[in-house]
Amino acid sequence: MATINATLDAAALDQLEERLTILAQELFPPVVRGPGGAGGGTTVEGPTADSVVQDVMLTYQKGISVAPHAESRPLIPLFAAAGKTLPPELQVDHAKLNYDFYSVEVVFNIMLADDLHPADARFELRLSDNVTNPARKTRAIQLFPGRKDINLFTIDIEGGIGVDADMNLTLPMSDTGLPIPFGKVSADARLKAGFVMGPFSYPICRAAIEVIGEQSPAISWHYKMASVLAGANIFKSVLILKVAKEASDIALDATLSVTPYKASWLGLRTVLPPLRASARLVVEQAAQ
């Protein structure tokens, strides 16, 4: 898995340093304690404006390492191997209209220092192919998370997601209405969910999440983090693609924008810009 670096250009770094210097002088003034009068006060050592600005700038100058990856699987031979019958409408799409279907996991793995966490992240995907007929362009007919799933992002949990017999993305749920932890998705839970494929682990994080572009070639997920996650953080999207058989070159132009944050940067979040990393990920197709 290749690693790329999310950074800012030189002009944006200069602008950030200027904004930080002004704000930090207000947020981190020297603290003086002791009796009043000339020479009677004692300056208490603590975070200074200069030290905090230097810490932020060091992080932004270094950037953040990001490892993007896409894993695809053709679903029609998978259904056949599992002895499952395609839903009638998908049978018609495949046999009469010459469409195939693929599941695709798109992953951005962010490598962060232990004292850093993402305060805000935007994950964007744009689908493209070499099909000339606009009506037959590759499109996502299912995705996770979608707008119907945003209420799940109230906890931090490693859930299990799979593809069911109707070719829908399914997340097994407990009787309490919460996702079942991936490690506890039993054979019985897989059976009840009707999995043809999966489950695969899916990291759910506490965040306010917005999804834009369902049923569109351009899709974005915006996470405003409500939990503090440190170390390596994973942002993942799972899609089911409807692909014309004449498509021989399918790509996902993926961009992750993430704003790093530390507890010691209290109050500076309003001026912190996102760091961006982009990659073109190829959707591997079955041999024709």
C-alpha atoms as one frame of an Amber mdcrd trajectory, in Angstrom:
protein
   0.000   0.000   0.000   1.681   3.228  -1.180   1.928   6.145   1.240   1.406
   9.778   0.266   1.832  12.955   2.291  -0.967  15.416   3.062   0.568  18.892
   3.219   0.074  22.607   2.581   1.966  24.618  -0.007   4.448  27.339   1.024
   1.981  30.219   0.597  -0.668  28.479   2.711   1.923  27.728   5.420   2.943
  31.390   5.575  -0.678  32.457   5.836  -1.319  29.914   8.595   1.671  31.105
  10.628   0.489  34.706  10.385  -3.026  33.844  11.576  -1.742  31.614  14.367
   0.650  34.281  15.671  -2.138  36.852  15.992  -4.599  34.477  17.673  -2.043
  32.807  19.950  -0.988  36.155  21.427  -4.588  36.548  22.649  -5.040  32.954
  23.816  -1.681  32.357  25.517  -0.638  35.568  27.317   2.046  35.281  30.025
   0.466  34.428  33.383   1.731  36.567  36.289   1.097  35.681  39.924   2.301
  37.165  43.187   2.057  40.504  44.995   1.530  43.582  42.907   3.959  46.376
  42.469   7.037  46.907  40.385   9.074  43.748  40.214   6.734  41.982  42.633
   5.090  39.595  40.169   6.339  36.152  39.193   5.899  34.932  35.635   4.533
  31.386  35.678   5.960  29.120  33.013   3.432  27.394  30.775   2.539  27.162
  27.094   3.614  30.362  25.404   2.227  31.818  22.222   5.535  31.188  20.446
   5.831  27.562  21.606   2.281  26.693  20.585   2.646  28.339  17.176   5.931
  26.498  16.664   4.279  23.177  17.573   1.412  23.701  15.142   3.696  24.823
  12.341   6.011  21.839  12.842   3.042  19.493  12.406   1.800  21.295   9.300
   5.256  21.570   7.725   5.824  17.858   8.226   2.355  16.918   6.985   0.505
  13.681   7.622   1.227  10.305   6.030  -1.802   8.743   4.354  -2.076   5.270
   2.808  -4.983   5.010   0.302  -6.188   1.664  -1.026  -9.121   0.196  -2.957
 -10.181  -3.467  -2.871 -12.755  -4.677  -5.414 -14.620  -7.956  -5.927 -16.997
  -9.000  -8.746 -20.318  -9.883  -7.149 -22.049 -11.993  -9.800 -19.497 -14.862
  -9.720 -19.472 -14.521  -5.923 -23.252 -15.064  -5.803 -22.878 -18.062  -8.087
 -20.119 -19.570  -5.942 -22.278 -19.101  -2.845 -25.240 -20.813  -4.541 -27.333
 -17.631  -4.299 -29.756 -16.355  -6.927 -29.537 -12.757  -8.002 -32.616 -10.586
  -7.404 -34.753 -10.544 -10.590 -34.023  -6.918 -11.503 -30.279  -7.525 -11.256
 -30.589 -10.695 -13.333 -32.227  -8.595 -16.074 -29.600  -5.850 -15.785 -26.856
  -8.452 -16.156 -28.331 -10.716 -18.851 -30.235  -8.212 -20.996 -28.512  -4.878
 -20.414 -24.938  -6.158 -20.005 -24.104  -4.791 -16.578 -21.801  -6.241 -13.939
 -21.682  -5.439 -10.235 -18.679  -4.913  -7.967 -18.156  -4.291  -4.278 -15.382
  -1.796  -3.576 -13.814  -0.896  -0.238 -11.953   2.413  -0.336  -9.658   3.005
   2.620  -7.602   6.007   3.740  -5.317   5.049   6.629  -3.970   8.131   8.425
  -0.770   7.792  10.444  -0.863  10.269  13.316   1.399  10.857  16.316  -0.015
   9.640  19.621  -0.962  13.144  20.766  -2.726  14.069  17.506  -6.256  13.283
  16.415  -8.434  14.316  13.436 -10.825  17.106  14.424 -12.510  17.208  11.033
 -12.233  15.051   7.924 -13.753  15.113   4.450 -13.518  12.035   2.249 -14.373
  12.584  -1.454 -14.661  10.114  -4.318 -15.260  10.732  -8.012 -16.011   7.763
 -10.275 -14.771   7.710 -13.856 -14.518   5.164 -16.673 -13.914   4.929 -20.418
 -17.583   4.397 -21.362 -18.712   6.979 -23.928 -22.485   6.641 -23.411 -23.379
   8.877 -20.416 -26.361   6.668 -19.550 -24.061   3.669 -19.020 -21.402   5.357
 -16.903 -20.279   3.521 -13.758 -22.309   4.526 -10.704 -22.725   3.533  -7.081
 -26.090   1.890  -6.430 -25.293   1.252  -2.749 -22.851   2.915  -0.377 -21.945
   2.908   3.281 -22.163   5.143   5.127 -25.190   6.693   3.458 -27.645   9.292
   4.696 -29.743   6.545   6.286 -26.696   5.400   8.309 -25.556   8.658   9.901
 -27.499   7.965  13.111 -25.133   5.018  13.761 -22.175   7.357  14.289 -22.868
   8.026  17.959 -20.392   5.451  19.301 -16.832   4.264  18.685 -16.992   0.648
  17.537 -15.463  -1.718  14.990 -18.603  -2.989  13.261 -19.069  -5.731  10.683
 -20.523  -4.982   7.252 -21.386  -7.350   4.406 -23.407  -7.824   1.220 -26.750
  -9.623   1.569 -28.734 -11.751  -0.891 -30.465  -8.645  -2.305 -27.028  -7.154
  -3.048 -27.476  -4.549  -0.323 -24.805  -3.428   2.108 -25.874  -4.677   5.541
 -24.612  -3.975   9.043 -25.743  -6.569  11.636 -27.504  -4.877  14.557 -28.066
  -5.993  18.131 -31.472  -6.090  19.815 -30.671  -2.675  21.281 -30.352  -1.157
  17.810 -26.569  -0.746  17.890 -24.027  -2.287  15.485 -22.647  -5.639  16.634
 -18.864  -5.445  17.260 -16.990  -7.123  14.427 -15.378  -9.679  16.731 -18.790
 -10.746  18.006 -20.549 -11.210  14.654 -21.376 -14.888  15.040 -22.380 -17.392
  12.384 -25.945 -16.916  13.592 -25.725 -13.151  13.087 -24.273 -13.667   9.601
 -27.130 -16.048   8.803 -29.756 -13.602  10.051 -28.181 -10.804   8.017 -28.278
 -13.057   4.940 -24.654 -12.376   4.061 -23.370 -13.561   0.705 -20.088 -11.751
   1.339 -18.579 -10.642   4.627 -18.616  -9.462   7.244 -15.726  -7.045   6.858
 -14.607  -4.731   9.617 -15.859  -1.171   9.472 -14.564   1.518  11.892 -17.465
   3.597  13.205 -16.406   6.749  15.057 -18.427   9.223  17.076 -18.957  12.086
  14.646 -21.507  14.353  13.083 -21.458  13.061   9.521 -22.853  14.486   6.301
 -23.168  12.435   3.095 -23.542  14.120  -0.300 -23.884  12.622  -3.771 -25.676
   9.297  -3.375 -26.495   7.877  -6.846 -23.971  10.373  -8.276 -20.461   9.944
  -9.728 -19.180  12.409  -7.097 -19.668  11.419  -3.448 -18.398  13.018  -0.248
 -18.479  12.187   3.458 -17.839  14.954   5.983 -16.961  13.915   9.548 -16.947
  16.416  12.417 -15.311  14.310  15.055 -16.923  14.014  18.471 -14.381  11.518
  19.805 -10.639  11.750  20.265  -8.960   9.075  18.164  -5.174   8.947  18.191
  -2.502   6.945  16.414  -3.525   5.293  13.131  -7.027   6.280  12.022  -8.987
   4.673   9.224 -11.612   6.300   7.036 -13.400   3.732   4.923 -16.256   3.758
   2.431 -17.903   0.698   0.904 -19.686   0.891  -2.448 -21.565  -1.425  -4.776
 -20.924  -0.322  -8.347 -23.059  -0.959 -11.410 -20.615  -1.281 -14.307 -21.290
  -1.548 -18.038 -19.562  -4.606 -19.539 -17.801  -2.411 -22.108 -16.050  -0.490
 -19.299 -12.416  -1.573 -19.208 -10.906   1.278 -17.210 -12.612   2.308 -13.962
 -10.980   4.703 -11.523 -11.788   6.401  -8.256 -10.255   9.838  -7.784 -10.083
   9.989  -4.005  -9.256  12.958  -1.793  -8.988  13.064   1.973  -8.941  16.426
   3.761  -8.128  16.150   7.457  -7.561  18.765  10.155  -5.093  17.557  12.815
  -5.541  18.751  16.384  -3.941  18.526  19.830  -5.423  19.285  23.218  -2.632
  21.829  23.769  -3.816  23.814  20.734  -6.953  24.872  22.600  -8.728  27.721
  20.855  -6.698  27.586  17.630  -8.984  25.180  15.804 -10.868  27.984  14.061
  -7.808  28.937  11.990  -6.465  25.459  11.270  -6.858  24.488   7.587  -7.259
  20.892   6.410  -4.323  18.945   5.016  -5.179  17.271   1.703  -4.010  14.093
   0.023  -5.303  12.790  -3.309  -4.846   9.544  -5.190  -6.237   7.806  -8.263
  -7.309   4.304  -7.286  -8.006   1.669  -9.944 -11.027  -0.625  -9.630  -9.736
  -4.091 -10.504 -12.150  -5.927 -12.832 -12.725  -9.579 -13.546 -11.240 -10.923
 -16.767 -13.746 -10.803 -19.614
